[in-house]
């Protein structure tokens, strides 16, 4: 199983980025996909999750109204659209997959390598 997040980079505050999560080696359309982030010196935190069908999603309060999660099961891809970025959004962003609908970091079975997002003020 492989998950790979991409699309990170340097952006000014107020800007936007779209992250992608490419999955292979699993029945992607059966899995919920979570997005997480980890800032330097901090614990990994939940950003949001989308259900296996894409019909349901949930975002953490810190990003609600600014970040949107979507997926394309035909392409085995999930996305995190990030708008109105703030310096405090700076972190490595990771995607993960699990059969359970969960917000817990320690519940996810599969993790991908992250992508760094840096938001300058």
Protein Blocks (a to p, Z undefined) as FASTA:
>chain_A
ZZddehiacddehiacddddddehiafklpccddddddehiacddfbdcdfkopaccddf
klgokaccdddfknopacdddehiafklgccddddddfbdcfbfklpfbdcddddddddZ
Z
